[in-house]
Amino acid sequence: MGQGYDGCSTMTGEVSGVKTRIIQKLPNAKYFVHCRSHCLNLVVVNSCQSVAVVRNFMAILGKITWFISASSKRKNIMKSVMKDAGQIAIQFDLMYDQEECLFSQEKRLTQFLLGYLRPLSIELQSENCDLVEAHVQARSVAASFLEIRENAEEAFDGLFKRASTIANKNDITINKPRTSGRQRHRANAAAETVEQHYRINIFISLIDHIIKHLNGRFPDDIKPMLYGFYLLPRYFCNLTEDIIGSIANEYINDIPYPDDLPHEVQDGKL
């Protein structure tokens, strides 16, 4: 048994939301906000929105994409000059902020980190998506981000060197943005070097938000409930003795005869 509707406060409120009231009456009615694919989309959106410079980068990139794709003439012009892609990249960097050189850094960071989510996104959108395997993959991705977080200095070093190489080729200097004692509208964690500034204020910050939202939207404790997906006839082959036991324990109040579930599954396989 589960609940599924949008994530507005009226429905999801922890004190008197519809979700909470239903759970008070039916404790086993776990709350599923959205489909798994949309949950992953919210992980990306909320994580990027939580880091100001990444949010601004995404907004500018979206405007550039819309500007080009909204006109067939512009798209044709873009195709005709794609052979000079290096010059286009330079112009995009200069359009944003040459003085602080944020655009080049943000491109590298977001491409590197969000690249870990792409295989999971493809899996969740496939017609033959296995919800259990997709959930396992999501937990694996969260573990990968945690490992990167624990070795952030080593992971970021390579990214910063590649971004610096591109900046040097384009005669752009990577500077540390101005900071002050009190700052509300930009990342302001103390850092002695340019590399430390970008690692602490952008790289680590974005990783922390991704881990937080992955753990919140793909919690480990819902896996036994997802095993019920394997009761569909086409997935009977995935049922093992341990999985059947987990299903029986999770749905013990919903299955008339939980002890007979292994026999019913065996009959279904035949």
C-alpha positions in Angstrom: 0.0 0.0 0.0 1.3 3.5 -0.8 0.4 7.1 -1.4 1.2 9.1 -4.4 0.5 12.8 -5.2 2.3 16.1 -5.7 4.7 17.5 -3.1 2.8 20.7 -2.0 2.7 21.4 1.7 -1.1 20.6 2.0 -0.4 17.0 1.0 3.1 16.5 2.5 3.0 18.4 5.7 4.5 16.5 8.6 2.0 17.8 11.2 -1.4 17.9 9.5 -0.7 17.1 5.8 -2.8 14.5 4.0 0.2 12.2 4.0 0.5 12.3 7.8 -3.2 11.8 8.4 -3.3 8.8 6.1 -0.3 7.3 7.8 -1.9 7.8 11.2 -4.8 5.6 10.0 -2.8 3.3 7.9 0.8 3.0 9.1 1.8 0.8 6.1 0.8 3.4 3.5 4.3 4.6 2.7 4.5 8.0 1.0 5.8 8.1 -2.6 5.9 11.7 -3.8 6.5 11.1 -7.5 7.6 8.5 -9.9 11.3 7.5 -9.6 12.4 9.3 -12.7 10.8 12.6 -11.5 12.4 12.1 -8.1 15.8 12.0 -9.8 14.9 15.1 -11.7 14.1 16.8 -8.5 17.4 15.7 -7.0 19.2 17.5 -9.8 17.0 20.6 -9.8 17.1 21.0 -6.0 20.8 20.4 -5.7 21.7 22.9 -8.4 19.3 25.5 -7.0 21.0 25.2 -3.6 24.3 26.4 -4.9 24.1 30.0 -6.1 26.8 30.0 -8.7 25.6 26.7 -10.2 22.0 28.0 -10.3 23.2 31.1 -12.2 25.3 28.9 -14.5 22.3 26.7 -15.3 20.1 29.7 -15.9 22.5 31.3 -18.4 23.1 28.0 -20.1 19.3 27.5 -20.4 18.9 31.0 -22.0 21.7 30.2 -24.5 20.0 26.9 -25.4 16.6 28.5 -25.7 18.0 31.4 -27.8 19.5 29.0 -30.3 16.8 26.3 -30.4 13.9 28.8 -30.7 14.9 29.8 -34.2 15.6 27.5 -37.2 17.8 30.2 -38.7 19.9 30.4 -35.6 20.2 26.6 -35.4 21.4 26.5 -39.0 23.9 29.2 -38.4 25.1 27.3 -35.3 25.6 24.2 -37.3 27.5 26.0 -40.0 30.0 27.3 -37.4 30.3 24.2 -35.3 33.6 23.4 -36.9 35.0 26.4 -35.0 33.7 25.1 -31.7 36.7 26.3 -29.8 36.0 29.9 -30.7 32.3 29.4 -29.7 33.4 28.2 -26.3 35.6 31.3 -25.9 32.7 33.6 -26.7 30.4 31.8 -24.2 33.1 32.2 -21.5 33.5 35.9 -22.2 29.7 36.4 -22.3 29.4 35.3 -18.8 32.2 36.8 -16.7 35.7 36.9 -17.9 37.0 38.6 -14.7 36.0 35.7 -12.4 36.1 32.9 -15.0 33.2 31.1 -13.3 31.7 29.7 -16.5 34.7 27.4 -17.3 34.8 26.1 -13.7 31.1 25.5 -13.5 31.0 23.6 -16.8 33.6 21.2 -15.6 32.1 20.7 -12.1 28.5 20.1 -13.2 29.5 17.9 -16.2 31.7 15.8 -13.9 29.2 15.4 -11.0 25.9 15.2 -12.9 27.5 12.7 -15.3 27.2 10.1 -12.5 23.4 10.5 -12.6 23.0 10.0 -16.3 23.0 6.2 -16.4 20.5 6.1 -13.6 18.3 8.6 -15.5 18.4 6.4 -18.6 17.5 3.3 -16.6 14.5 5.0 -14.9 13.1 6.2 -18.2 13.4 2.8 -20.0 10.3 0.9 -20.8 11.6 -2.2 -19.1 12.8 -0.4 -15.9 13.3 -2.8 -13.0 12.4 -0.6 -10.0 14.5 -2.7 -7.5 17.6 -2.6 -9.7 17.1 1.1 -10.3 16.8 1.7 -6.6 20.0 -0.3 -6.0 21.7 1.7 -8.7 20.5 5.0 -7.0 22.0 3.8 -3.7 25.2 2.9 -5.5 25.4 6.4 -7.0 24.9 7.9 -3.6 27.8 5.8 -2.3 29.9 7.0 -5.2 29.2 10.6 -4.3 30.0 9.9 -0.7 33.4 8.4 -1.7 34.1 11.5 -3.9 33.2 13.7 -0.9 35.6 11.9 1.3 38.4 12.3 -1.3 37.3 15.7 -2.5 40.8 17.2 -2.7 42.1 14.5 -4.9 39.0 14.4 -7.1 38.9 18.2 -7.6 42.6 18.5 -8.4 42.2 16.9 -11.8 39.1 19.0 -12.6 40.8 22.2 -11.7 43.9 21.4 -13.7 41.8 20.7 -16.8 39.8 23.9 -16.4 43.0 25.8 -15.8 44.4 24.4 -19.1 41.4 25.6 -21.0 41.5 29.0 -19.4 45.2 29.4 -20.2 44.6 28.5 -23.9 42.0 31.2 -24.0 44.1 33.8 -22.1 41.6 33.9 -19.2 42.9 34.3 -15.7 41.2 32.2 -12.9 40.7 34.5 -10.0 39.2 34.0 -6.5 36.0 36.2 -6.2 36.0 38.9 -3.6 34.8 37.9 -0.2 33.8 39.8 2.9 33.2 39.1 6.6 29.4 38.9 6.1 28.0 37.7 2.8 24.5 36.5 2.0 24.3 36.3 -1.7 27.4 34.3 -2.7 29.6 31.5 -1.5 31.9 33.0 1.1 33.7 30.1 2.9 37.3 31.0 3.9 39.9 29.8 1.4 43.6 30.7 0.9 43.9 29.8 -2.7 41.8 29.9 -5.9 41.6 26.1 -6.0 40.5 25.9 -2.4 37.8 28.5 -3.0 36.2 26.5 -5.9 36.6 23.2 -4.1 35.0 24.3 -0.9 32.4 26.7 -2.1 31.2 24.9 -5.2 32.5 21.4 -5.6 32.0 20.1 -2.0 28.8 22.2 -1.6 27.1 20.7 -4.7 28.2 17.1 -3.7 26.7 17.6 -0.2 23.4 18.7 -1.6 23.3 15.8 -4.2 23.9 13.2 -1.4 21.3 14.8 0.8 18.6 14.7 -1.9 19.5 11.3 -3.1 19.2 9.9 0.4 15.9 11.7 0.9 14.3 10.6 -2.4 15.8 7.2 -2.7 16.0 6.0 1.0 17.4 2.6 1.7 14.4 1.5 3.8 12.0 1.4 0.9 13.8 -1.5 -0.8 11.7 -4.3 0.8 8.6 -2.5 -0.3 9.9 -2.3 -3.9 10.4 -6.1 -3.9 6.6 -6.3 -4.4 7.3 -5.3 -7.9 8.7 -8.7 -8.5 5.3 -10.3 -7.9 4.4 -9.3 -11.5 4.5 -12.5 -13.5 7.1 -11.2 -15.9 9.5 -10.7 -13.0 8.9 -14.0 -11.2 12.4 -15.2 -12.3 13.9 -12.6 -10.0 12.3 -14.0 -6.9 14.6 -15.8 -4.5 13.9 -17.3 -1.1 15.3 -14.2 0.7 13.3 -11.8 -1.5 10.1 -13.7 -0.9 10.7 -13.6 2.8 11.2 -9.8 2.7 8.0 -9.4 0.7 6.1 -11.5 3.3 7.5 -9.5 6.2 6.8 -6.1 4.5 3.2 -7.0 3.5 2.3 -9.2 6.4 -0.8 -7.2 7.1 -1.9 -7.2 3.5 -1.3 -10.8 2.5 -4.1 -13.2 3.8 -1.6 -16.1 4.3 2.0 -14.8 4.4 3.4 -18.3 5.2 1.9 -19.6 2.0 3.5 -17.0 -0.2 6.5 -19.2 -1.3 4.1 -21.9 -2.5 1.9 -19.4 -4.4 5.0 -18.0 -6.1 6.1 -21.5 -7.0 2.7 -22.3 -8.5 2.8 -19.0 -10.4 6.2 -19.9 -11.9 4.8 -23.2 -13.2 
